Amino acid sequence: MIWRSREPRYDVASGISQGARDYQEDAITADFPVGAEAGFVVLADGMGGHAAGDVASKIVLTEVYSELKFQFADVEAFERRAPEILRNVAEFANQTLRNHTMNHPETEGMGATLVVPALVENRLWWVSIGDSPLFLFRDGKLTQLNQDHSMGPQIDFMVQSGLLDAETAANHPDRNCLVSVLMGAKIAKIDCPTQPVDLKAGDIVICSSDGLQFLTDAQITKVLTKYRKSRSTEIAERLLEEVHKLDDPDQDNISFTIIKVNDASVRAKPAREGGTSVAVARPRGLTKVVSEPDLIAVPPEEKTPALVVDEVAATVGLPASGSDAFDAPLPEAAPDPDQAAEAAPQVTVTPRRFAALA
C-alpha cells in the first residue's frame, strides 16, 4: 500500500525574465507556506530607469511583503480588515518611496506599480495600483480582475465610440502612460474591492507585470487551456517560451506568478475562547542605531535595596522611594525585596549598541 499526502490547496510557481531590456525593473515574491490555507503575492514593476526603477520596485516589494507577513500571522484577523490592511500597505510603501527620494534626490521621478493578490481558502482579495494585470482563468475564459490604471482603457473606449481605428489605438504612443502609480506623491487611484472573489477548484490566478501582455489574451488563453491540468511550473515555463518566441526587440521585463486552485473548500472555524483577536498594531518607524545609550550600573553588594531603587529612579527621572508618588501599595504576591536582592546573581554591564524605533 502506498500512502500519498493530500494535494496542496494551492499549486504556485513564478517566472521572471529580463526580456530585451538592459536591466530588470520587476520585483516579485510569493509566500504560500506548504500546507497553508492562505498566501499572497507581491509584484512591483519599477519605472524611472536604471538605479531608480529597480530601486523603487525593491523598496515597494520589501515594505509590502514584510507588512503582510506580519499581518498573515493571524489570518482571521487579516480577513476582518483585509481592504483596510491592503490599502495601508500600499500607503506605507508609497511613504517609504517618498522618504527615499527626499534622502536621495537623484532618484526623483522613480516609481512602481503594485499588485497584491491575497488568498484565504477560496477567497481572493487584492490591492492594485498601476497597469500590472491580475487574471483569472476559469472554464476556458481569461478575465482581468483588477483595474488598468493606464491610458489603454480610455483609448479602447475611443475605438468603441468610433473616434479611433483599432490599429491606431494598438500603437498609440500614450497607451502605456500611467494615470496612477506609487511615486511618493498622493496615489490617484487604488483598486481594492471591499469583498473578495470566490474561487473554484480548477481556477488559475495569474499575477503579472505588463511584460506578459506582449502576448495577446488569446495567446495566453491558448497556453492555459492546453496545460490547465499540468503543474504550475510547466504552465510558467510554457508562457515564458511563448513570450520568447515573439523575439520582440522592445520586449519589456516579464514577471508573473501562477496560482492553481486545487481545493476551494471552506474549513470549519474552531471556536475562539474570549472572542478577541491576538493581532496587535505594528509600530511604524525606521530602525536606527543609538550610539550612546544611558546605562545603569549594577550596584555593589553593600548598598541596600532602598538606596539602589533611589539611584535607579534618579537615573531615569522617576520619584524617589520615599516620595508620595512612589508609595503605591505592592500586590500581596510581590516577593520580598531583601530576599530578591540576596538571591540575585551579580553581573557586569557591558555597553552595547541597540536598536530603537524612530
N, C-alpha and C positions, 0 to 999 in steps of 0.2 A: 504493500500500500504506500502510495506517495502522498505526503501532506503538502498542500500548497497554501500559502498565505493569501488572505483576501486582497483582491486587486485594489490599489490605492484609489482614493476618491478622485484625485487629480493626477493626470499624466502631463508633466510640464517639461518643455525644452526651449532653449533660446538659441537664436542665430544672430551673428553680427558680422558685418563686412565693411571695409573702408570704401568700397566702390571705386570710382575713378578719381576720388578726391585725394589731395596731398596729405591730409591728416584726418583723424577721427574726431568728430564733434558729438557723436551719440554716446550716451551712457545708459546702461540698463542693468537691472538686477531683479531676480525673482526669489521670493522667500516662501517656499512650500515645504516645511519640515515633513520628513517621512512619517506617514500615518496620521498627519494632522487633518483636522476638519476645516481648516482655514488657511489662507495665504494671500500674498499680494505681489504685485509687480510695480516697479518704479522705472519709468523711462523718461529721459530728458534729451531733447535734440537741441544742441547748442547753436548759437549764431553769433557772429562777430569776428570770425577769422581766427587764425592760429594764435594761440596763447590768450584767447579770450573766449571763443565759443566752447572750446573743450573744457576750459576752467569753469565756465558757467554751468555746463551740464553736470560736471562732477560735484560742484557745490550743491546744486539742486538735488541730485541723487543722494548725496551723503546726508543732507539735512532731512529730507523726507523719509529716507529709509530708517534712520536712527529714531525718528519720532514715531513712525508706525510700528517699528519693532517693539518699542516701549508700550504703545497702546494695545498691541495684539497680545500682551501678556494676560489680558483679561478680555477675551473675545466678546463675551456677552455685554460687558460694559462698553466696548467699542461699538457694537451694533446699536445700542440705545442712543448713541450720539454720533453715528457714522458720518452724516453730512457735515455736521459742525466740525468734527475732528479732521476730515479730509480737507475742508476749506481752510482750517487753521494751519495744516501742514504746508499748504501752498503759500499762505501768507508768511509763515516762518521762513520758507525758502526764499521768498521774494525779499524779505527783510535782510537775510544773510547776503544776498546779492548786492543790496543797497550798501550794506556796511563794507563789503569788499571793494566796490568801486570807489567809495569815499576814501578808503585807505590806499587804493591803487588806481590813481586817475588814468593810467594808461589803458585800463580795461573798460573805460567808459564806453557805453554802447553795446556791451555784451549782453546776452540774454539766452533764454532757453524755453522750449515748450515743456509741458509736463502732462503725462497721462499716468494715472494710478488706478488700475482695477484691483479691488479688494474683494475676495471671495470668502464667504462664510457658509458652509454647507452648500445649499443650492441657490444662494442669493449673491448677486453681483452688484456691488456698489462701485462708484468711480468718481474721480475728480479729474478734470481735463482743462488744459489751457493751451491754446495754440492749434496747430494743424496735424498733430500726431494722431492717427486713427486708432479706434478701438472697434474691432469687428466681432460679429457673432455669426458663425456658420451653423445653420440649423436646417435640416430637411432639404439639403441641396441648395440653399439660398444664402448668399452673403449679404449682411446688413451692417452698415456703420452705425454704432450705437451713440457715439459722442458727437458733439457739435464740431464743425470745422471752422475755426476762428481765422480764416484767411479770406481773401477776396474771391476765391474759387466759387463758393455758393452764389454770390451776387452775380458773377459773370455767367454762371449757368442759368440763373434766373433771366438774365438778359437774352439768352438764347431761346428760352421757353417763351419769352414775350415777343420774339421776332426782331429784337434790336441788334442781335449779333448772329452771325452764322457759326455753326459748330466748329469749323476748322479754325476760325479766328479766335474763338473762345479757348480752344485747346492749347493754343500757342500764345495766349495773351501774356504780355510781359508782367502784368500786375497779378497774375493768377495766384502766385505763391506769397504775395505780400500778406503779412500777418496783421490782424486787427486786435489781437490780444496775445500777450506773451509775458513771461517773467523777466523783468529788466530792472527791478528795484523801485520802479515808479508804481502808481496806482494800477491795479490789474483791471483792465477794461471789461473783460468777460470771464466768468468762471462757470464751467459746466459741471454741476454736481447735483444730480437728482435727489429728491427727498425720499424716494422709495427705490428699493433695489429691483433689478430684473431677475425674475425667477428662471433658473436654468433647468434643462432637462438632460437626462443621460444621453450621451451621443453628441451633445453640443461641443463646438470648438470655439474658444475665445482667442482672438489674436490681438495683442497689444504691440503696436509697431511705430516706428518713425515713418515719415512720409517717403523715405527712400524706397520702401516696399511698393509704393504706389507708382513706380515706374512700370510695374505690371498693372494691367487693367483689372478691374473687378472680375471680368470673365476669365482671365488667365489664372487669377488666384483661386476662383471657384473651381476651375478645372482640376487644379492640383489637389485641393481639399476633397473634392468628390472622388478622385481616383484613390487617394491614400487615407480616406477618412477612418478606415479600420486599422491602419498602421499605427505604430508608436509615434509619439510626438516628435521624437528625434528624427525619424525618417521624413515626416512632414516638413520639418525645419530644413533638412538637407535638400529636399526637392524644391522648396521655394527659393532657396539660395541658388540652386542650379538654374532655375528659370530666369532669375534676375541676371545671372552671369551670361546666359545665352543671349541676352539683349545686346551685350557688348556696347552699351551706350557710353560715348565719351564724356557725357555730362552726368553719369550715374552718381547720385548722392550716396552718402553713408546709409547703410541699411542696418537696422537692429529690430528684433521682434522677439516676442515670447509666445509660444503655442501652449494653450491650456486645454487639454481634452478632459471633458467631464465624464468620468466613468460611473459615478454614483451621485444621484441627485436626491437621495433620501434625506429626510429630516430626522435627526435623533431626538428622542425624548429628553427634555431638560430635567436634570436632577433637582430636587427641592433644595433651595439655598436657605440655610439657617440664618435668621435675623433679617433676611431680605435686603441687605445693603451690599453695595459693591466694595471690593477691596481696592479699586482703582484709586490712584492719587494723582493730583495735578503735578505735572513735571515742571520743575522750576526752569525758567528761561534765563539764559545768560551764558556768556562765554567763560570757559575755564581759563584762569590766569594764575601765574606763579606769584606768591607773596614771598619776597626775598628775605625780609627781616621780621618774622613773626614774634609776637610777645610770648616769652617763655616763662613758666612758673617753676622755680627750682624746687626740688624735693627737700623738705625741711629736715634738719638734723634731729636725732632721736631725743635730745634733751628738751626740745620745745614741746609745750603742752598742746593738745588738740585745739583748745580755745584760741591760743596765740597763732597757731597755724591757720585757723579759719579767718582770723582778723587780717593776717598778712595776705592771704589769697583774696579776701574781699577787697582790700585796699588796692591790690594789683589790677583787678578787673572792674573797679569802680562801684562795688556794692557796699551796703552799710555794714558796720562792724557788728560783732555778735552781741554786744551789749546794748545796741540801739533798739528803739521801739519797733522799727521797721523789720528788725531781724528776729524779734521774739515771737514768731508764729509757732504754735504747738506742733511737735512732730507726731506722726502717726504712732499708735501704740506698738506696732510691729517693728519700728525702726531699731536697728542694732545699737548697742551701747557704744558710743564713740571711743571710749577708753579702750574697750576690748578690740575694736576695729583697728585702732592705731597700733596696739601691741602686736596684732596678728599680721598687719600689712608688711609685705617684704619691702626692703629698701632697694630702690633702683636709681640709676643715674640718668638724668635728662640729657639727650644728645640733640643739639639744634639741627633741624632738618627743614627743607623747603616743603611747603604743602600747597594743595590746590584749593581755591575758593571761588564761589560763584560771584560774577560781577553784579 
